[in-house]
Amino acid sequence: MKPIEIKTNCCQPQEELQQVSNHQYNKHLPIAVIGAGPVGLAATAHLVSYDQPFILLESGSKVGENILTWGHVQVFSPWKYNIDKTALKLLKKQDWNVPNQNELPTGKELVDQYLKPLSNTPEIKNSLFMNTKVISISRKNTDKMKTANRDQQPFVIYAEQGNELVQFEARAVIDATGTWGNPNPANSNGIWLKEEKDIKNQIFYGIPDILGKDKDRYLNKRVAVVGSGHSAINSLLELAKLKEEHPATEIIWILRKNSVKDAFGGEELDALEARGALGSHIHNLVDANTFEVITPFRIQRIHEKEGKIELIGESKGELTTISDIDEMVVNTGNRPDFSNSSELRTRIDTATESVKDLAPLIDPNIHSCGTVRPHGEKELRQPEKDFYIVGAKSYGRAPTFLMATGHEQVRSIVAYLSGDYEASEKVELELPETGVCSTNLNAANSCC
């Protein structure tokens, strides 16, 4: 595919250009949305509602490709929290069946029944570019150091389509690329060591399909699960079912927490019933000694020894070794990748790696998923005018993100970019109250 050619008004006097706002100067250019997941697609639905030209760039071959890596997992938020309202209006214009709003979809159902039909609506389909991996974003003829007329220059987006480098211009950029697929290491210091990277064939980062396509990999093996959040709990629950069929399967649960009880979450107090049930289920399995629970254990080194994994870690002030591990599932969270925006001026919190102004609102030591104050364009502004980081990536390493939060983020941003400032400022969000994601209330490690 050839790069898109976009003409600019080269004949307008420079002194006049300096007096024209960025929105007006580049209004003939599309708004670029990066990432065709739930939040990115919601952004395009809102752009359609404001009749704004846009391009949607997706690195994968399918929409929601990251979600499909855990497609076998049932989410704990029902459909009513997962469908953007403006996207719903767009879908209702097509021959689309609305899912039961109180049912819990799997990741695959979320993609097949919602994201895929949304991407195939005529208003979105023709502006969607698949297999287009964005590698860098800058201002046209303006590097990071240059300030003069910076806001008037269009964004230049470089992307890879197969072996071809393509280039797009845009008047604004909404980065909805998320954090999934960029995991934290098992190492408790957060450092990726070569020795961990080298054990590729025996470590899985994410949620493997233990009862499906990955079954043979884990049955009758000694398996260690590292992590204390919902991803780890899902992995453990499937391993427990596998153990029922194949009793020789050994399961080790390795946590950094001082007590395993801190991983059970709100249980029956959780407003999201399915999420609370996860905590209760794992609680019962721990009481039944289904797993060998080792906590606190903070991994310092990972070795391959005679075809097995050996972990050296700190436990209660002493170095301890866990040996003879066949397979390891690592669920220690994810982190954002800012490499594509390194030439832009951004403001990122040094601790959470979230958008700077968002950090005080989403600190997982204080906030649960349901207590995060509604926020929108104003909180998500960057020093780089008309560049926004949204969705899970806007939360950085904080685990308190919910899909509905991302929908509200992009609604506010698109309203602002479309000149509807009143709508942009009216940020409203209704979420279920829960203590599960707050570490001072028995924290789990992720929200969905």
BATORLO-865043 format. One record per residue (C-alpha): x, y, z; residue in three letters. Coordinates in steps of 0.05 Angstrom, whole numbers, plus 5000, padded with zeros to 4 digits. Layout:
BEGIN
(r (X,Y,Z),'ALA')
...
This chain:
BEGIN
(r (5000,5000,5000),'MET')
(r (5027,5068,4982),'LYS')
(r (5033,5123,5034),'PRO')
(r (4974,5170,5038),'ILE')
(r (4988,5236,5004),'GLU')
(r (4958,5296,5039),'ILE')
(r (4964,5365,5009),'LYS')
(r (4973,5426,5053),'THR')
(r (4959,5499,5038),'ASN')
(r (5028,5518,5016),'CYS')
(r (5008,5586,4988),'CYS')
(r (4981,5618,5052),'GLN')
(r (5028,5673,5078),'PRO')
(r (5069,5650,5139),'GLN')
(r (5048,5709,5182),'GLU')
(r (4975,5690,5171),'GLU')
(r (4989,5617,5189),'LEU')
(r (5016,5639,5257),'GLN')
(r (4950,5672,5274),'GLN')
(r (4907,5612,5256),'VAL')
(r (4891,5560,5309),'SER')
(r (4916,5489,5300),'ASN')
(r (4844,5462,5293),'HIS')
(r (4830,5510,5236),'GLN')
(r (4897,5505,5201),'TYR')
(r (4897,5430,5196),'ASN')
(r (4822,5417,5194),'LYS')
(r (4827,5385,5125),'HIS')
(r (4871,5331,5155),'LEU')
(r (4843,5269,5190),'PRO')
(r (4848,5254,5264),'ILE')
(r (4891,5192,5274),'ALA')
(r (4870,5139,5323),'VAL')
(r (4922,5086,5339),'ILE')
(r (4897,5018,5362),'GLY')
(r (4833,4983,5340),'ALA')
(r (4814,4957,5409),'GLY')
(r (4752,4976,5449),'PRO')
(r (4775,5047,5465),'VAL')
(r (4804,5062,5396),'GLY')
(r (4741,5038,5361),'LEU')
(r (4698,5078,5410),'ALA')
(r (4738,5140,5391),'ALA')
(r (4723,5129,5317),'THR')
(r (4649,5121,5332),'ALA')
(r (4650,5189,5366),'HIS')
(r (4689,5219,5308),'LEU')
(r (4635,5192,5261),'VAL')
(r (4581,5226,5304),'SER')
(r (4617,5293,5295),'TYR')
(r (4629,5280,5221),'ASP')
(r (4704,5285,5231),'GLN')
(r (4752,5253,5181),'PRO')
(r (4797,5201,5214),'PHE')
(r (4844,5143,5202),'ILE')
(r (4847,5082,5248),'LEU')
(r (4915,5047,5249),'LEU')
(r (4920,4977,5277),'GLU')
(r (4984,4937,5281),'SER')
(r (4949,4869,5281),'GLY')
(r (4913,4831,5227),'SER')
(r (4847,4833,5267),'LYS')
(r (4812,4885,5310),'VAL')
(r (4819,4870,5384),'GLY')
(r (4879,4826,5370),'GLU')
(r (4907,4834,5440),'ASN')
(r (4841,4813,5470),'ILE')
(r (4840,4750,5427),'LEU')
(r (4904,4727,5463),'THR')
(r (4860,4717,5524),'TRP')
(r (4796,4703,5484),'GLY')
(r (4780,4642,5526),'HIS')
(r (4774,4683,5590),'VAL')
(r (4707,4710,5614),'GLN')
(r (4710,4783,5634),'VAL')
(r (4678,4803,5700),'PHE')
(r (4643,4865,5675),'SER')
(r (4576,4853,5639),'PRO')
(r (4561,4877,5569),'TRP')
(r (4528,4941,5595),'LYS')
(r (4596,4967,5618),'TYR')
(r (4633,4944,5555),'ASN')
(r (4594,4977,5498),'ILE')
(r (4604,5050,5483),'ASP')
(r (4537,5087,5477),'LYS')
(r (4555,5123,5412),'THR')
(r (4583,5059,5382),'ALA')
(r (4517,5026,5401),'LEU')
(r (4478,5077,5360),'LYS')
(r (4523,5064,5301),'LEU')
(r (4514,4989,5306),'LEU')
(r (4438,4994,5313),'LYS')
(r (4437,5025,5243),'LYS')
(r (4462,4958,5218),'GLN')
(r (4432,4888,5225),'ASP')
(r (4464,4877,5293),'TRP')
(r (4438,4837,5352),'ASN')
(r (4448,4872,5419),'VAL')
(r (4477,4823,5470),'PRO')
(r (4442,4812,5536),'ASN')
(r (4467,4871,5576),'GLN')
(r (4474,4831,5640),'ASN')
(r (4514,4773,5611),'GLU')
(r (4589,4767,5618),'LEU')
(r (4625,4759,5551),'PRO')
(r (4691,4722,5540),'THR')
(r (4746,4761,5506),'GLY')
(r (4730,4726,5440),'LYS')
(r (4656,4743,5446),'GLU')
(r (4674,4815,5460),'LEU')
(r (4713,4817,5394),'VAL')
(r (4666,4774,5352),'ASP')
(r (4600,4804,5376),'GLN')
(r (4620,4877,5385),'TYR')
(r (4688,4901,5360),'LEU')
(r (4687,4864,5294),'LYS')
(r (4617,4886,5275),'PRO')
(r (4634,4958,5296),'LEU')
(r (4697,4958,5253),'SER')
(r (4656,4932,5194),'ASN')
(r (4606,4989,5195),'THR')
(r (4614,5029,5130),'PRO')
(r (4629,5093,5170),'GLU')
(r (4691,5060,5200),'ILE')
(r (4712,5005,5153),'LYS')
(r (4739,5049,5097),'ASN')
(r (4784,5087,5145),'SER')
(r (4814,5026,5180),'LEU')
(r (4885,5005,5163),'PHE')
(r (4903,4936,5188),'MET')
(r (4975,4908,5194),'ASN')
(r (4999,4980,5204),'THR')
(r (5047,4985,5262),'LYS')
(r (5061,5057,5284),'VAL')
(r (5135,5064,5300),'ILE')
(r (5141,5139,5309),'SER')
(r (5101,5204,5313),'ILE')
(r (5129,5274,5304),'SER')
(r (5111,5343,5279),'ARG')
(r (5123,5358,5206),'LYS')
(r (5194,5386,5197),'ASN')
(r (5196,5399,5272),'THR')
(r (5236,5358,5321),'ASP')
(r (5225,5356,5395),'LYS')
(r (5270,5416,5409),'MET')
(r (5235,5465,5363),'LYS')
(r (5180,5509,5391),'THR')
(r (5166,5562,5338),'ALA')
(r (5100,5548,5302),'ASN')
(r (5100,5478,5332),'ARG')
(r (5025,5475,5345),'ASP')
(r (5010,5495,5273),'GLN')
(r (5048,5436,5243),'GLN')
(r (5011,5372,5227),'PRO')
(r (5031,5307,5260),'PHE')
(r (5072,5260,5217),'VAL')
(r (5061,5186,5232),'ILE')
(r (5110,5133,5208),'TYR')
(r (5085,5062,5205),'ALA')
(r (5107,4994,5179),'GLU')
(r (5061,4955,5132),'GLN')
(r (5098,4891,5121),'GLY')
(r (5166,4910,5094),'ASN')
(r (5142,4978,5072),'GLU')
(r (5149,5043,5110),'LEU')
(r (5088,5087,5102),'VAL')
(r (5073,5158,5125),'GLN')
(r (5009,5192,5147),'PHE')
(r (4993,5264,5165),'GLU')
(r (4941,5282,5218),'ALA')
(r (4916,5343,5255),'ARG')
(r (4909,5305,5320),'ALA')
(r (4930,5237,5348),'VAL')
(r (4894,5193,5398),'ILE')
(r (4939,5136,5423),'ASP')
(r (4897,5078,5446),'ALA')
(r (4949,5023,5439),'THR')
(r (4942,4997,5511),'GLY')
(r (4994,4959,5551),'THR')
(r (4976,4886,5538),'TRP')
(r (5033,4851,5504),'GLY')
(r (5086,4892,5541),'ASN')
(r (5090,4853,5606),'PRO')
(r (5128,4866,5669),'ASN')
(r (5182,4814,5685),'PRO')
(r (5178,4762,5740),'ALA')
(r (5238,4796,5772),'ASN')
(r (5212,4833,5834),'SER')
(r (5257,4892,5820),'ASN')
(r (5221,4905,5754),'GLY')
(r (5284,4894,5713),'ILE')
(r (5287,4851,5651),'TRP')
(r (5349,4808,5658),'LEU')
(r (5378,4769,5600),'LYS')
(r (5371,4703,5638),'GLU')
(r (5295,4712,5643),'GLU')
(r (5289,4732,5570),'LYS')
(r (5329,4670,5550),'ASP')
(r (5279,4621,5581),'ILE')
(r (5228,4634,5526),'LYS')
(r (5199,4565,5517),'ASN')
(r (5181,4553,5590),'GLN')
(r (5153,4620,5611),'ILE')
(r (5085,4647,5589),'PHE')
(r (5068,4721,5600),'TYR')
(r (4993,4729,5601),'GLY')
(r (4936,4679,5609),'ILE')
(r (4949,4614,5572),'PRO')
(r (4891,4571,5547),'ASP')
(r (4906,4517,5597),'ILE')
(r (4843,4476,5585),'LEU')
(r (4845,4486,5510),'GLY')
(r (4901,4492,5460),'LYS')
(r (4956,4497,5513),'ASP')
(r (4933,4437,5554),'LYS')
(r (4990,4390,5535),'ASP')
(r (5040,4442,5556),'ARG')
(r (5017,4440,5629),'TYR')
(r (4986,4373,5645),'LEU')
(r (5026,4330,5693),'ASN')
(r (5078,4386,5699),'LYS')
(r (5104,4426,5758),'ARG')
(r (5076,4495,5743),'VAL')
(r (5091,4560,5779),'ALA')
(r (5044,4620,5773),'VAL')
(r (5074,4687,5792),'VAL')
(r (5027,4744,5809),'GLY')
(r (4968,4762,5853),'SER')
(r (4918,4795,5806),'GLY')
(r (4859,4771,5766),'HIS')
(r (4902,4745,5709),'SER')
(r (4941,4701,5758),'ALA')
(r (4876,4678,5790),'ILE')
(r (4846,4659,5723),'ASN')
(r (4909,4618,5707),'SER')
(r (4906,4584,5775),'LEU')
(r (4832,4566,5768),'LEU')
(r (4844,4533,5701),'GLU')
(r (4905,4495,5729),'LEU')
(r (4862,4471,5787),'ALA')
(r (4811,4442,5737),'LYS')
(r (4869,4410,5699),'LEU')
(r (4894,4379,5764),'LYS')
(r (4826,4348,5776),'GLU')
(r (4834,4309,5711),'GLU')
(r (4909,4298,5717),'HIS')
(r (4928,4294,5792),'PRO')
(r (5002,4291,5776),'ALA')
(r (4999,4364,5758),'THR')
(r (5033,4406,5812),'GLU')
(r (5015,4479,5822),'ILE')
(r (5057,4531,5858),'ILE')
(r (5029,4601,5871),'TRP')
(r (5084,4652,5882),'ILE')
(r (5064,4720,5909),'LEU')
(r (5102,4782,5933),'ARG')
(r (5048,4799,5983),'LYS')
(r (5059,4787,6057),'ASN')
(r (4995,4746,6061),'SER')
(r (4957,4706,6008),'VAL')
(r (4892,4735,6037),'LYS')
(r (4911,4802,6007),'ASP')
(r (4899,4772,5938),'ALA')
(r (4827,4750,5951),'PHE')
(r (4797,4818,5937),'GLY')
(r (4729,4842,5959),'GLY')
(r (4695,4774,5947),'GLU')
(r (4621,4782,5964),'GLU')
(r (4630,4858,5975),'LEU')
(r (4649,4870,5902),'ASP')
(r (4595,4905,5862),'ALA')
(r (4618,4866,5802),'LEU')
(r (4593,4797,5823),'GLU')
(r (4637,4757,5775),'ALA')
(r (4700,4792,5799),'ARG')
(r (4682,4779,5872),'GLY')
(r (4669,4706,5855),'ALA')
(r (4740,4699,5829),'LEU')
(r (4767,4718,5897),'GLY')
(r (4720,4672,5934),'SER')
(r (4736,4614,5888),'HIS')
(r (4811,4622,5896),'ILE')
(r (4802,4630,5971),'HIS')
(r (4767,4563,5975),'ASN')
(r (4821,4529,5933),'LEU')
(r (4876,4557,5978),'VAL')
(r (4838,4531,6040),'ASP')
(r (4834,4463,6006),'ALA')
(r (4910,4462,5995),'ASN')
(r (4901,4456,5920),'THR')
(r (4964,4497,5910),'PHE')
(r (5030,4504,5944),'GLU')
(r (5028,4577,5964),'VAL')
(r (5095,4612,5973),'ILE')
(r (5089,4683,5999),'THR')
(r (5123,4730,6007),'PRO')
(r (5173,4710,5954),'PHE')
(r (5208,4764,5914),'ARG')
(r (5245,4736,5854),'ILE')
(r (5316,4762,5845),'GLN')
(r (5345,4714,5794),'ARG')
(r (5317,4662,5745),'ILE')
(r (5361,4605,5719),'HIS')
(r (5353,4547,5672),'GLU')
(r (5382,4485,5705),'LYS')
(r (5381,4417,5670),'GLU')
(r (5319,4435,5631),'GLY')
(r (5282,4462,5692),'LYS')
(r (5270,4532,5719),'ILE')
(r (5303,4552,5784),'GLU')
(r (5282,4614,5822),'LEU')
(r (5325,4650,5873),'ILE')
(r (5286,4699,5915),'GLY')
(r (5280,4736,5980),'GLU')
(r (5231,4710,6031),'SER')
(r (5225,4740,6100),'LYS')
(r (5294,4770,6095),'GLY')
(r (5330,4707,6071),'GLU')
(r (5349,4682,6002),'LEU')
(r (5310,4620,5983),'THR')
(r (5310,4575,5921),'THR')
(r (5250,4543,5887),'ILE')
(r (5273,4488,5839),'SER')
(r (5249,4436,5789),'ASP')
(r (5197,4481,5756),'ILE')
(r (5174,4455,5687),'ASP')
(r (5132,4515,5666),'GLU')
(r (5120,4585,5693),'MET')
(r (5061,4632,5681),'VAL')
(r (5079,4704,5696),'VAL')
(r (5022,4752,5713),'ASN')
(r (5057,4812,5743),'THR')
(r (5021,4866,5704),'GLY')
(r (5040,4907,5643),'ASN')
(r (5074,4972,5627),'ARG')
(r (5064,5024,5573),'PRO')
(r (5111,5031,5513),'ASP')
(r (5124,5104,5497),'PHE')
(r (5175,5092,5442),'SER')
(r (5128,5115,5387),'ASN')
(r (5120,5184,5419),'SER')
(r (5192,5197,5440),'SER')
(r (5196,5256,5392),'GLU')
(r (5134,5289,5422),'LEU')
(r (5129,5331,5485),'ARG')
(r (5093,5289,5537),'THR')
(r (5081,5293,5612),'ARG')
(r (5083,5224,5645),'ILE')
(r (5081,5209,5719),'ASP')
(r (5147,5181,5743),'THR')
(r (5116,5129,5789),'ALA')
(r (5054,5102,5754),'THR')
(r (5077,5119,5683),'GLU')
(r (5006,5145,5672),'SER')
(r (4987,5212,5642),'VAL')
(r (5015,5261,5693),'LYS')
(r (4950,5296,5713),'ASP')
(r (4915,5229,5719),'LEU')
(r (4963,5200,5769),'ALA')
(r (4932,5230,5832),'PRO')
(r (4864,5203,5811),'LEU')
(r (4884,5131,5797),'ILE')
(r (4935,5114,5850),'ASP')
(r (4917,5041,5866),'PRO')
(r (4938,5052,5938),'ASN')
(r (4878,5098,5945),'ILE')
(r (4828,5085,5890),'HIS')
(r (4787,5025,5869),'SER')
(r (4760,5018,5798),'CYS')
(r (4694,5049,5820),'GLY')
(r (4722,5107,5860),'THR')
(r (4765,5139,5806),'VAL')
(r (4736,5207,5793),'ARG')
(r (4708,5216,5722),'PRO')
(r (4759,5251,5678),'HIS')
(r (4765,5272,5606),'GLY')
(r (4802,5317,5557),'GLU')
(r (4827,5367,5608),'LYS')
(r (4862,5316,5651),'GLU')
(r (4890,5279,5590),'LEU')
(r (4921,5340,5555),'ARG')
(r (4994,5335,5538),'GLN')
(r (5044,5392,5527),'PRO')
(r (5041,5368,5454),'GLU')
(r (4976,5401,5432),'LYS')
(r (4923,5353,5405),'ASP')
(r (4962,5291,5424),'PHE')
(r (4926,5245,5473),'TYR')
(r (4942,5179,5508),'ILE')
(r (4878,5143,5526),'VAL')
(r (4852,5077,5552),'GLY')
(r (4895,5029,5592),'ALA')
(r (4958,5064,5567),'LYS')
(r (4935,5129,5600),'SER')
(r (4936,5092,5667),'TYR')
(r (5008,5068,5656),'GLY')
(r (5024,5014,5706),'ARG')
(r (4964,5028,5750),'ALA')
(r (4917,4968,5749),'PRO')
(r (4851,5005,5761),'THR')
(r (4828,5015,5689),'PHE')
(r (4758,4996,5666),'LEU')
(r (4735,4997,5594),'MET')
(r (4678,5045,5608),'ALA')
(r (4729,5095,5633),'THR')
(r (4764,5094,5565),'GLY')
(r (4698,5105,5530),'HIS')
(r (4686,5168,5570),'GLU')
(r (4757,5192,5558),'GLN')
(r (4750,5190,5482),'VAL')
(r (4680,5219,5483),'ARG')
(r (4706,5281,5518),'SER')
(r (4769,5286,5474),'ILE')
(r (4731,5279,5409),'VAL')
(r (4681,5332,5431),'ALA')
(r (4738,5379,5446),'TYR')
(r (4773,5366,5380),'LEU')
(r (4707,5378,5345),'SER')
(r (4697,5445,5378),'GLY')
(r (4641,5422,5424),'ASP')
(r (4674,5448,5487),'TYR')
(r (4612,5446,5530),'GLU')
(r (4602,5372,5517),'ALA')
(r (4676,5360,5529),'SER')
(r (4673,5391,5598),'GLU')
(r (4612,5352,5620),'LYS')
(r (4648,5289,5641),'VAL')
(r (4601,5237,5671),'GLU')
(r (4616,5165,5687),'LEU')
(r (4577,5113,5726),'GLU')
(r (4618,5054,5750),'LEU')
(r (4604,4999,5801),'PRO')
(r (4634,5014,5870),'GLU')
(r (4686,4962,5889),'THR')
(r (4744,4954,5936),'GLY')
(r (4779,4900,5896),'VAL')
(r (4829,4944,5860),'CYS')
(r (4850,4984,5920),'SER')
(r (4912,4956,5954),'THR')
(r (4889,4980,6022),'ASN')
(r (4826,4938,6011),'LEU')
(r (4857,4870,5993),'ASN')
(r (4881,4890,5924),'ALA')
(r (4880,4848,5862),'ALA')
(r (4927,4865,5806),'ASN')
(r (4882,4885,5748),'SER')
(r (4814,4910,5726),'CYS')
(r (4776,4892,5663),'CYS')
